[in-house]
Amino acid sequence: LNIMFRGDDQNMLLNLLNFFSGGGLAQMGVMALGVYPYITSSIIMQLLQPIIPALEELTKEGDQGRQRLNQYTYWLTIPLSVLQAITQSTLLSRQQVGTDLILPNWGFTGDNLLPSLTIIIGMTAGTMFAVWLGQLLTEQGIGNGVSLIIFAGILASVPYQIRVLSQQPILLFIFFIITILTIALIVWVHEGQRRIPVQYGKRVRTMRGNRMMMVGGQSTHVPMRVNTAGMIPLIFAQSLLILPSTVASYFTASGGWLGSLALGVTNYLGPSSWIYWLLYFLFTVAFTYFYTDVMFRQQNLPENLQKQGGFIPGIRPGPRTEAYLNGVLSRITLVGALFLGFVAIMPFIVGMIVSGFVGSADVLTSNQSLIISSTGLLIVVGVVLDTMKQIEAQLLMRNYEGFIR
């Protein structure tokens, strides 16, 4: 079963969910949810760590604490999968393939109860299998397994998109050039970092035979990446913008003030409105600062440096170091936030460029797949770069092992 989602307000949420399912939602199979519930669970756990002291303590307990946090993430994935299965099935029950409903027997009353429960259980089991497969790839293979699953789903849709665009060679050429330039920009920002010099003081260590030896004193650096938040701010911003228009779309047919309000929300927060793209840009920038600050606080870098005897030359350890690192992080995050904001509004920019060539005012609404491709390109490039680094590390480790033997 192949489902084509239109570009209206109700289907924007389905398009987003289909993206994180690796195209599984459009096939309406067991893997329809993909790993999106697990991603949501991971984000929730990260945001709860500064709020709940018990979770924050687990982050300081090493491997054992991380294993406990992973278990909590898995457990939270199950109810989120059930909730998302109900939401997606409810949305799909209103969709049609031709003249037939996609889920004609969806509901929790009468004869529809058993088929509906079967759908929920099957989709939840498919998500947990995908998560297990992703963890297996992480442990036994190279790279992040969950990211690789999303990566494979994105690439699987590329041939179809090329086949569609091949009917308009000018559009295909424009999108190809924009894609190459975007990849170059993503690589440049992804690899960008500010290296903070760190000096470790010398320490006296007692060796065998009561001999004293000076150890430590080496110089190193702490890399602070420009795009620390990754693609998470894009997910936050898009989900926040899609929700009001999705809810309002069910009340547009109502009369009175409720129908007028719902119609106004769908018009102003729809993908054809410049207000939508402006809010998308602003929300992405704001969430980038917020999520970067959360991740930096979880690393607790100033305290860890002080415990290990490290210090930044010219900066006094303690509050001065923390203030200095926060200032550096704030400045480099501005570049990362503006970059993610540009990625967010890229469909709007591409639509304006393409409309200048084809002379159509509806080009933006007719190319809604660009909303996904800009974010998907960020994931694809990030996964490729991270996987290449891990492969290089594995090759380097093999060389060291051969030298030791």
C-alpha positions as a Markdown table, in Angstrom:
| # | Residue | x | y | z |
|---|---|---|---|---|
| 1 | Leu | 0.0 | 0.0 | 0.0 |
| 2 | Asn | 1.6 | 3.3 | -1.2 |
| 3 | Ile | 0.1 | 6.4 | 0.3 |
| 4 | Met | 0.8 | 9.8 | -1.2 |
| 5 | Phe | 0.4 | 12.7 | 1.3 |
| 6 | Arg | -0.7 | 16.0 | 0.0 |
| 7 | Gly | 0.8 | 19.3 | 1.1 |
| 8 | Asp | -2.2 | 20.5 | 3.1 |
| 9 | Asp | -2.2 | 21.2 | 6.9 |
| 10 | Gln | -3.4 | 17.9 | 8.1 |
| 11 | Asn | -0.8 | 16.0 | 6.1 |
| 12 | Met | 2.2 | 18.1 | 7.2 |
| 13 | Leu | 2.3 | 16.1 | 10.5 |
| 14 | Leu | 2.0 | 12.9 | 8.5 |
| 15 | Asn | 4.9 | 14.0 | 6.2 |
| 16 | Leu | 7.1 | 14.7 | 9.3 |
| 17 | Leu | 6.2 | 11.3 | 10.8 |
| 18 | Asn | 6.8 | 9.6 | 7.5 |
| 19 | Phe | 10.3 | 11.2 | 7.4 |
| 20 | Phe | 11.4 | 9.7 | 10.7 |
| 21 | Ser | 9.9 | 6.3 | 9.9 |
| 22 | Gly | 12.2 | 6.1 | 6.8 |
| 23 | Gly | 9.2 | 6.1 | 4.5 |
| 24 | Gly | 7.5 | 3.3 | 6.5 |
| 25 | Leu | 4.3 | 5.3 | 7.2 |
| 26 | Ala | 3.7 | 5.8 | 3.5 |
| 27 | Gln | 3.8 | 2.0 | 3.1 |
| 28 | Met | 1.6 | 1.6 | 6.1 |
| 29 | Gly | 3.5 | -1.5 | 7.4 |
| 30 | Val | 4.6 | -2.8 | 10.7 |
| 31 | Met | 7.5 | -0.3 | 10.7 |
| 32 | Ala | 5.2 | 2.7 | 10.1 |
| 33 | Leu | 6.3 | 4.4 | 13.3 |
| 34 | Gly | 10.0 | 3.9 | 12.6 |
| 35 | Val | 12.3 | 5.2 | 15.4 |
| 36 | Tyr | 10.5 | 8.5 | 16.0 |
| 37 | Pro | 9.1 | 7.4 | 19.4 |
| 38 | Tyr | 12.6 | 6.5 | 20.5 |
| 39 | Ile | 13.9 | 9.8 | 19.3 |
| 40 | Thr | 11.2 | 11.6 | 21.2 |
| 41 | Ser | 11.9 | 9.5 | 24.3 |
| 42 | Ser | 15.6 | 10.3 | 24.1 |
| 43 | Ile | 14.9 | 14.0 | 23.9 |
| 44 | Ile | 12.5 | 13.9 | 26.8 |
| 45 | Met | 15.1 | 12.1 | 29.0 |
| 46 | Gln | 17.8 | 14.7 | 28.1 |
| 47 | Leu | 15.4 | 17.5 | 29.0 |
| 48 | Leu | 14.4 | 15.8 | 32.3 |
| 49 | Gln | 18.0 | 15.3 | 33.5 |
| 50 | Pro | 18.5 | 18.9 | 34.7 |
| 51 | Ile | 15.1 | 18.9 | 36.4 |
| 52 | Ile | 15.1 | 15.5 | 38.2 |
| 53 | Pro | 18.2 | 15.1 | 40.5 |
| 54 | Ala | 18.1 | 11.3 | 40.4 |
| 55 | Leu | 18.5 | 11.3 | 36.6 |
| 56 | Glu | 21.3 | 13.9 | 36.8 |
| 57 | Glu | 23.1 | 11.7 | 39.3 |
| 58 | Leu | 22.9 | 8.7 | 36.9 |
| 59 | Thr | 24.9 | 10.8 | 34.3 |
| 60 | Lys | 27.8 | 10.9 | 36.8 |
| 61 | Glu | 27.9 | 7.2 | 37.5 |
| 62 | Gly | 29.8 | 6.2 | 34.3 |
| 63 | Asp | 28.8 | 3.2 | 32.2 |
| 64 | Gln | 26.4 | 1.8 | 34.8 |
| 65 | Gly | 24.5 | 5.1 | 35.0 |
| 66 | Arg | 24.3 | 5.3 | 31.2 |
| 67 | Gln | 22.9 | 1.8 | 31.0 |
| 68 | Arg | 20.2 | 2.7 | 33.5 |
| 69 | Leu | 19.3 | 5.8 | 31.5 |
| 70 | Asn | 19.1 | 3.7 | 28.3 |
| 71 | Gln | 16.7 | 1.3 | 30.0 |
| 72 | Tyr | 14.5 | 4.2 | 31.1 |
| 73 | Thr | 14.6 | 5.5 | 27.5 |
| 74 | Tyr | 13.5 | 2.1 | 26.2 |
| 75 | Trp | 10.6 | 1.9 | 28.7 |
| 76 | Leu | 9.4 | 5.4 | 27.8 |
| 77 | Thr | 9.5 | 4.5 | 24.2 |
| 78 | Ile | 6.7 | 1.9 | 24.6 |
| 79 | Pro | 3.9 | 4.3 | 25.8 |
| 80 | Leu | 5.1 | 6.9 | 23.3 |
| 81 | Ser | 4.8 | 4.3 | 20.6 |
| 82 | Val | 1.3 | 3.4 | 21.6 |
| 83 | Leu | 0.3 | 7.1 | 21.7 |
| 84 | Gln | 1.8 | 7.8 | 18.3 |
| 85 | Ala | 0.2 | 4.7 | 16.8 |
| 86 | Ile | -3.2 | 5.9 | 17.9 |
| 87 | Thr | -2.5 | 9.4 | 16.6 |
| 88 | Gln | -1.2 | 8.3 | 13.2 |
| 89 | Ser | -3.9 | 5.7 | 12.8 |
| 90 | Thr | -6.6 | 8.3 | 13.6 |
| 91 | Leu | -5.1 | 10.7 | 11.0 |
| 92 | Leu | -4.8 | 7.9 | 8.4 |
| 93 | Ser | -8.3 | 6.8 | 9.0 |
| 94 | Arg | -9.4 | 10.1 | 7.4 |
| 95 | Gln | -7.2 | 9.6 | 4.4 |
| 96 | Gln | -8.3 | 7.9 | 1.1 |
| 97 | Val | -6.6 | 6.0 | -1.6 |
| 98 | Gly | -8.9 | 6.7 | -4.6 |
| 99 | Thr | -12.4 | 6.3 | -3.1 |
| 100 | Asp | -11.5 | 3.9 | -0.3 |
| 101 | Leu | -10.5 | 4.8 | 3.2 |
| 102 | Ile | -7.0 | 3.6 | 4.3 |
| 103 | Leu | -8.2 | 2.3 | 7.6 |
| 104 | Pro | -12.0 | 1.7 | 7.3 |
| 105 | Asn | -12.2 | -0.5 | 10.5 |
| 106 | Trp | -10.4 | 1.9 | 12.8 |
| 107 | Gly | -12.1 | 2.6 | 16.1 |
| 108 | Phe | -12.5 | 1.4 | 19.7 |
| 109 | Thr | -16.2 | 0.4 | 19.6 |
| 110 | Gly | -17.9 | -2.8 | 18.4 |
| 111 | Asp | -16.2 | -4.9 | 15.7 |
| 112 | Asn | -13.5 | -2.3 | 15.2 |
| 113 | Leu | -11.9 | -2.8 | 18.6 |
| 114 | Leu | -9.9 | -6.0 | 17.8 |
| 115 | Pro | -8.4 | -4.7 | 14.4 |
| 116 | Ser | -7.5 | -1.4 | 16.0 |
| 117 | Leu | -5.7 | -3.1 | 18.9 |
| 118 | Thr | -3.9 | -5.3 | 16.4 |
| 119 | Ile | -2.7 | -2.3 | 14.5 |
| 120 | Ile | -1.5 | -0.6 | 17.7 |
| 121 | Ile | 0.4 | -3.7 | 18.9 |
| 122 | Gly | 1.9 | -4.3 | 15.5 |
| 123 | Met | 3.2 | -0.7 | 15.1 |
| 124 | Thr | 4.5 | -0.7 | 18.6 |
| 125 | Ala | 6.3 | -4.0 | 18.1 |
| 126 | Gly | 7.8 | -2.7 | 14.9 |
| 127 | Thr | 9.2 | 0.4 | 16.6 |
| 128 | Met | 10.8 | -1.7 | 19.4 |
| 129 | Phe | 12.3 | -4.0 | 16.7 |
| 130 | Ala | 13.7 | -1.0 | 14.8 |
| 131 | Val | 15.2 | 0.3 | 18.1 |
| 132 | Trp | 16.7 | -3.1 | 18.9 |
| 133 | Leu | 18.1 | -3.4 | 15.4 |
| 134 | Gly | 19.6 | 0.1 | 15.7 |
| 135 | Gln | 21.3 | -0.7 | 19.0 |
| 136 | Leu | 22.6 | -4.0 | 17.5 |
| 137 | Leu | 24.1 | -2.0 | 14.6 |
| 138 | Thr | 25.7 | 0.4 | 17.1 |
| 139 | Glu | 27.2 | -2.3 | 19.2 |
| 140 | Gln | 28.3 | -4.7 | 16.5 |
| 141 | Gly | 28.9 | -2.4 | 13.6 |
| 142 | Ile | 30.1 | 1.1 | 12.9 |
| 143 | Gly | 28.2 | 4.3 | 13.5 |
| 144 | Asn | 24.9 | 5.1 | 15.2 |
| 145 | Gly | 22.4 | 2.4 | 14.4 |
| 146 | Val | 19.3 | 4.5 | 14.8 |
| 147 | Ser | 20.8 | 7.3 | 12.6 |
| 148 | Leu | 21.7 | 4.7 | 10.0 |
| 149 | Ile | 18.1 | 3.5 | 9.9 |
| 150 | Ile | 16.8 | 7.0 | 9.2 |
| 151 | Phe | 19.7 | 7.5 | 6.8 |
| 152 | Ala | 18.7 | 4.4 | 4.8 |
| 153 | Gly | 15.1 | 5.5 | 4.7 |
| 154 | Ile | 16.0 | 9.0 | 3.3 |
| 155 | Leu | 18.2 | 7.5 | 0.6 |
| 156 | Ala | 15.5 | 5.0 | -0.4 |
| 157 | Ser | 13.2 | 7.9 | -1.4 |
| 158 | Val | 15.9 | 9.7 | -3.5 |
| 159 | Pro | 15.4 | 7.6 | -6.8 |
| 160 | Tyr | 11.6 | 8.4 | -6.7 |
| 161 | Gln | 12.2 | 12.1 | -6.2 |
| 162 | Ile | 14.8 | 12.2 | -9.1 |
| 163 | Arg | 12.4 | 10.3 | -11.3 |
| 164 | Val | 9.6 | 12.9 | -10.6 |
| 165 | Leu | 11.9 | 15.9 | -11.1 |
| 166 | Ser | 13.4 | 14.4 | -14.3 |
| 167 | Gln | 10.2 | 15.4 | -16.0 |
| 168 | Gln | 11.3 | 19.0 | -15.6 |
| 169 | Pro | 15.0 | 19.2 | -16.4 |
| 170 | Ile | 15.4 | 22.8 | -15.3 |
| 171 | Leu | 14.0 | 22.0 | -11.8 |
| 172 | Leu | 16.3 | 19.0 | -11.6 |
| 173 | Phe | 19.3 | 21.0 | -12.5 |
| 174 | Ile | 18.4 | 23.8 | -10.0 |
| 175 | Phe | 17.8 | 21.3 | -7.2 |
| 176 | Phe | 21.1 | 19.5 | -8.0 |
| 177 | Ile | 23.1 | 22.7 | -7.8 |
| 178 | Ile | 21.4 | 23.8 | -4.6 |
| 179 | Thr | 21.9 | 20.3 | -3.1 |
| 180 | Ile | 25.7 | 20.4 | -3.8 |
| 181 | Leu | 26.0 | 23.9 | -2.3 |
| 182 | Thr | 24.0 | 22.9 | 0.7 |
| 183 | Ile | 26.1 | 19.8 | 1.3 |
| 184 | Ala | 29.3 | 21.9 | 1.2 |
| 185 | Leu | 27.7 | 24.4 | 3.7 |
| 186 | Ile | 26.6 | 21.6 | 6.0 |
| 187 | Val | 30.1 | 20.0 | 6.0 |
| 188 | Trp | 31.7 | 23.3 | 6.7 |
| 189 | Val | 29.5 | 24.1 | 9.7 |
| 190 | His | 29.4 | 20.4 | 11.0 |
| 191 | Glu | 33.2 | 20.3 | 11.1 |
| 192 | Gly | 33.5 | 23.9 | 12.5 |
| 193 | Gln | 34.7 | 24.1 | 16.1 |
| 194 | Arg | 36.4 | 26.4 | 18.6 |
| 195 | Arg | 39.4 | 24.8 | 20.3 |
| 196 | Ile | 39.8 | 25.9 | 23.9 |
| 197 | Pro | 43.4 | 25.4 | 25.1 |
| 198 | Val | 43.6 | 23.5 | 28.4 |
| 199 | Gln | 46.7 | 23.1 | 30.5 |
| 200 | Tyr | 47.1 | 20.3 | 33.1 |
| 201 | Gly | 49.3 | 21.0 | 36.1 |
| 202 | Lys | 52.1 | 18.7 | 37.1 |
| 203 | Arg | 51.6 | 16.3 | 39.9 |
| 204 | Val | 54.0 | 14.4 | 42.1 |
| 205 | Arg | 53.4 | 10.6 | 42.0 |
| 206 | Thr | 55.2 | 8.0 | 44.2 |
| 207 | Met | 56.6 | 5.1 | 42.2 |
| 208 | Arg | 58.1 | 1.8 | 43.4 |
| 209 | Gly | 61.1 | 2.1 | 45.6 |
| 210 | Asn | 59.8 | 5.3 | 47.1 |
| 211 | Arg | 60.9 | 7.2 | 44.0 |
| 212 | Met | 59.1 | 10.5 | 43.2 |
| 213 | Met | 58.1 | 11.3 | 39.7 |
| 214 | Met | 56.5 | 14.3 | 38.1 |
| 215 | Val | 53.5 | 13.4 | 35.9 |
| 216 | Gly | 51.0 | 15.4 | 33.9 |
| 217 | Gly | 51.6 | 18.9 | 32.8 |
| 218 | Gln | 50.6 | 18.3 | 29.2 |
| 219 | Ser | 48.7 | 20.8 | 27.0 |
| 220 | Thr | 45.6 | 19.9 | 25.1 |
| 221 | His | 42.3 | 21.5 | 23.9 |
| 222 | Val | 38.6 | 21.1 | 24.4 |
| 223 | Pro | 36.7 | 21.3 | 21.1 |
| 224 | Met | 33.4 | 23.2 | 21.1 |
| 225 | Arg | 31.4 | 22.5 | 18.0 |
| 226 | Val | 29.5 | 25.2 | 16.1 |
| 227 | Asn | 26.5 | 23.0 | 15.6 |
| 228 | Thr | 26.3 | 21.2 | 19.0 |
| 229 | Ala | 22.5 | 20.8 | 18.9 |
| 230 | Gly | 22.4 | 18.9 | 15.6 |
| 231 | Met | 19.0 | 18.6 | 14.0 |
| 232 | Ile | 17.0 | 18.5 | 17.2 |
| 233 | Pro | 15.9 | 22.2 | 17.1 |
| 234 | Leu | 14.4 | 21.6 | 13.6 |
| 235 | Ile | 12.3 | 18.8 | 15.1 |
| 236 | Phe | 11.2 | 21.0 | 18.0 |
| 237 | Ala | 10.3 | 24.0 | 15.8 |
| 238 | Gln | 8.5 | 22.1 | 13.1 |
| 239 | Ser | 6.5 | 20.0 | 15.6 |
| 240 | Leu | 5.5 | 23.2 | 17.4 |
| 241 | Leu | 4.3 | 24.9 | 14.2 |
| 242 | Ile | 2.5 | 21.8 | 12.8 |
| 243 | Leu | 0.4 | 21.1 | 15.9 |
| 244 | Pro | -1.8 | 24.2 | 15.9 |
| 245 | Ser | -2.6 | 24.0 | 12.1 |
| 246 | Thr | -3.2 | 20.3 | 12.4 |
| 247 | Val | -5.7 | 20.8 | 15.2 |
| 248 | Ala | -7.3 | 23.8 | 13.6 |
| 249 | Ser | -7.8 | 21.9 | 10.3 |
| 250 | Tyr | -10.5 | 19.7 | 12.0 |
| 251 | Phe | -12.6 | 22.8 | 12.9 |
| 252 | Thr | -12.5 | 24.8 | 9.6 |
| 253 | Ala | -15.9 | 23.5 | 8.6 |
| 254 | Ser | -17.5 | 24.6 | 11.9 |
| 255 | Gly | -19.6 | 27.8 | 11.8 |
| 256 | Gly | -19.3 | 30.9 | 13.8 |
| 257 | Trp | -16.2 | 32.3 | 15.5 |
| 258 | Leu | -14.6 | 28.8 | 15.9 |
| 259 | Gly | -14.6 | 28.2 | 12.2 |
| 260 | Ser | -13.2 | 31.6 | 11.5 |
| 261 | Leu | -10.5 | 31.2 | 14.0 |
| 262 | Ala | -9.5 | 27.8 | 12.7 |
| 263 | Leu | -9.5 | 29.1 | 9.1 |
| 264 | Gly | -7.2 | 32.0 | 10.2 |
| 265 | Val | -4.8 | 29.6 | 12.0 |
| 266 | Thr | -4.6 | 27.3 | 8.9 |
| 267 | Asn | -4.0 | 30.2 | 6.6 |
| 268 | Tyr | -1.3 | 32.0 | 8.6 |
| 269 | Leu | 0.4 | 28.9 | 9.9 |
| 270 | Gly | 0.3 | 27.0 | 6.6 |
| 271 | Pro | 3.4 | 26.4 | 4.5 |
| 272 | Ser | 2.2 | 28.9 | 1.8 |
| 273 | Ser | 2.3 | 31.8 | 4.3 |
| 274 | Trp | 5.5 | 33.8 | 4.9 |
| 275 | Ile | 4.5 | 34.0 | 8.6 |
| 276 | Tyr | 5.0 | 30.2 | 8.9 |
| 277 | Trp | 8.6 | 30.4 | 7.6 |
| 278 | Leu | 9.4 | 33.5 | 9.7 |
| 279 | Leu | 8.2 | 31.7 | 12.9 |
| 280 | Tyr | 10.0 | 28.5 | 11.8 |
| 281 | Phe | 13.3 | 30.5 | 11.5 |
| 282 | Leu | 12.8 | 32.2 | 14.9 |
| 283 | Phe | 11.8 | 29.0 | 16.7 |
| 284 | Thr | 14.7 | 27.1 | 15.3 |
| 285 | Val | 17.2 | 29.8 | 16.5 |
| 286 | Ala | 15.6 | 29.9 | 19.9 |
| 287 | Phe | 15.5 | 26.1 | 20.3 |
| 288 | Thr | 19.2 | 25.9 | 19.2 |
| 289 | Tyr | 20.3 | 28.1 | 22.0 |
| 290 | Phe | 18.0 | 26.3 | 24.5 |
| 291 | Tyr | 19.1 | 22.7 | 23.5 |
| 292 | Thr | 22.8 | 23.7 | 23.3 |
| 293 | Asp | 22.6 | 25.1 | 26.8 |
| 294 | Val | 21.0 | 21.9 | 28.1 |
| 295 | Met | 23.7 | 19.7 | 26.6 |
| 296 | Phe | 26.5 | 21.9 | 27.8 |
| 297 | Arg | 25.2 | 21.9 | 31.4 |
| 298 | Gln | 24.9 | 18.1 | 31.2 |
| 299 | Gln | 28.6 | 17.8 | 30.2 |
| 300 | Asn | 29.6 | 19.9 | 33.3 |
| 301 | Leu | 32.8 | 20.8 | 31.6 |
| 302 | Pro | 34.1 | 23.5 | 34.1 |
| 303 | Glu | 33.7 | 21.2 | 37.1 |
| 304 | Asn | 35.3 | 18.2 | 35.3 |
| 305 | Leu | 38.3 | 20.3 | 34.3 |
| 306 | Gln | 38.8 | 21.5 | 37.9 |
| 307 | Lys | 38.6 | 17.9 | 39.2 |
| 308 | Gln | 41.2 | 16.7 | 36.7 |
| 309 | Gly | 43.6 | 19.5 | 37.5 |
| 310 | Gly | 43.0 | 21.3 | 34.2 |
| 311 | Phe | 42.7 | 25.0 | 33.6 |
| 312 | Ile | 42.4 | 27.4 | 30.7 |
| 313 | Pro | 45.5 | 29.6 | 30.5 |
| 314 | Gly | 44.8 | 33.1 | 31.7 |
| 315 | Ile | 41.4 | 32.1 | 33.2 |
| 316 | Arg | 41.0 | 31.3 | 36.9 |
| 317 | Pro | 39.3 | 27.9 | 37.6 |
| 318 | Gly | 35.8 | 27.9 | 39.0 |
| 319 | Pro | 33.2 | 30.6 | 38.2 |
| 320 | Arg | 35.6 | 32.5 | 35.9 |
| 321 | Thr | 36.1 | 29.4 | 33.7 |
| 322 | Glu | 32.4 | 28.7 | 33.6 |
| 323 | Ala | 31.6 | 32.3 | 32.6 |
| 324 | Tyr | 34.4 | 32.2 | 29.9 |
| 325 | Leu | 33.1 | 28.9 | 28.4 |
| 326 | Asn | 29.5 | 30.2 | 28.4 |
| 327 | Gly | 30.6 | 33.3 | 26.6 |
| 328 | Val | 32.5 | 31.3 | 23.9 |
| 329 | Leu | 29.5 | 28.9 | 23.6 |
| 330 | Ser | 27.1 | 31.8 | 23.1 |
| 331 | Arg | 29.1 | 33.3 | 20.3 |
| 332 | Ile | 29.7 | 30.1 | 18.3 |
| 333 | Thr | 26.1 | 29.0 | 18.9 |
| 334 | Leu | 24.9 | 32.1 | 17.1 |
| 335 | Val | 26.6 | 30.8 | 13.9 |
| 336 | Gly | 25.1 | 27.3 | 14.4 |
| 337 | Ala | 21.6 | 28.8 | 15.2 |
| 338 | Leu | 21.6 | 31.0 | 12.1 |
| 339 | Phe | 22.8 | 28.0 | 10.0 |
| 340 | Leu | 19.9 | 25.8 | 11.3 |
| 341 | Gly | 17.5 | 28.6 | 10.7 |
| 342 | Phe | 18.7 | 28.8 | 7.1 |
| 343 | Val | 18.2 | 25.1 | 6.7 |
| 344 | Ala | 14.7 | 25.4 | 8.1 |
| 345 | Ile | 13.6 | 28.1 | 5.6 |
| 346 | Met | 15.5 | 26.6 | 2.7 |
| 347 | Pro | 12.2 | 25.2 | 1.1 |
| 348 | Phe | 10.8 | 28.8 | 1.0 |
| 349 | Ile | 14.1 | 30.1 | -0.5 |
| 350 | Val | 14.2 | 27.3 | -3.1 |
| 351 | Gly | 10.5 | 27.9 | -3.9 |
| 352 | Met | 11.2 | 31.6 | -4.6 |
| 353 | Ile | 14.1 | 30.8 | -6.8 |
| 354 | Val | 12.3 | 28.1 | -8.7 |
| 355 | Ser | 9.2 | 30.3 | -9.2 |
| 356 | Gly | 11.5 | 32.9 | -10.8 |
| 357 | Phe | 12.4 | 30.3 | -13.5 |
| 358 | Val | 9.1 | 28.6 | -14.1 |
| 359 | Gly | 6.9 | 31.6 | -13.4 |
| 360 | Ser | 4.4 | 29.8 | -11.1 |
| 361 | Ala | 3.1 | 31.2 | -7.9 |
| 362 | Asp | 2.2 | 27.8 | -6.7 |
| 363 | Val | 5.7 | 26.3 | -6.9 |
| 364 | Leu | 6.2 | 26.4 | -3.2 |
| 365 | Thr | 3.1 | 24.4 | -2.3 |
| 366 | Ser | 3.8 | 22.0 | -5.2 |
| 367 | Asn | 7.2 | 21.1 | -3.8 |
| 368 | Gln | 6.5 | 20.4 | -0.2 |
| 369 | Ser | 8.9 | 17.5 | -0.1 |
| 370 | Leu | 11.6 | 20.2 | 0.2 |
| 371 | Ile | 10.5 | 20.6 | 3.8 |
| 372 | Ile | 11.9 | 17.1 | 4.5 |
| 373 | Ser | 14.9 | 17.2 | 2.1 |
| 374 | Ser | 16.6 | 20.1 | 3.8 |
| 375 | Thr | 16.4 | 18.4 | 7.2 |
| 376 | Gly | 17.1 | 15.0 | 5.6 |
| 377 | Leu | 20.2 | 16.4 | 3.9 |
| 378 | Leu | 21.5 | 17.5 | 7.3 |
| 379 | Ile | 21.0 | 14.0 | 8.7 |
| 380 | Val | 22.6 | 12.3 | 5.7 |
| 381 | Val | 25.7 | 14.5 | 5.8 |
| 382 | Gly | 26.1 | 14.2 | 9.6 |
| 383 | Val | 25.7 | 10.4 | 9.5 |
| 384 | Val | 28.3 | 10.1 | 6.7 |
| 385 | Leu | 30.8 | 12.3 | 8.5 |
| 386 | Asp | 30.4 | 10.6 | 11.8 |
| 387 | Thr | 30.6 | 7.1 | 10.3 |
| 388 | Met | 33.8 | 8.1 | 8.4 |
| 389 | Lys | 35.4 | 9.3 | 11.6 |
| 390 | Gln | 34.6 | 6.0 | 13.4 |
| 391 | Ile | 36.0 | 4.0 | 10.4 |
| 392 | Glu | 39.2 | 6.0 | 10.7 |
| 393 | Ala | 39.4 | 5.4 | 14.4 |
| 394 | Gln | 38.9 | 1.7 | 13.8 |
| 395 | Leu | 41.6 | 1.6 | 11.2 |
| 396 | Leu | 44.0 | 3.5 | 13.5 |
| 397 | Met | 43.2 | 1.1 | 16.3 |
| 398 | Arg | 44.0 | -1.9 | 14.1 |
| 399 | Asn | 47.4 | -0.3 | 13.2 |
| 400 | Tyr | 48.2 | 0.2 | 16.8 |
| 401 | Glu | 47.3 | -3.4 | 17.6 |
| 402 | Gly | 49.5 | -4.7 | 14.8 |
| 403 | Phe | 52.4 | -2.6 | 16.1 |
| 404 | Ile | 52.0 | -3.9 | 19.7 |
| 405 | Arg | 51.9 | -7.5 | 18.5 |
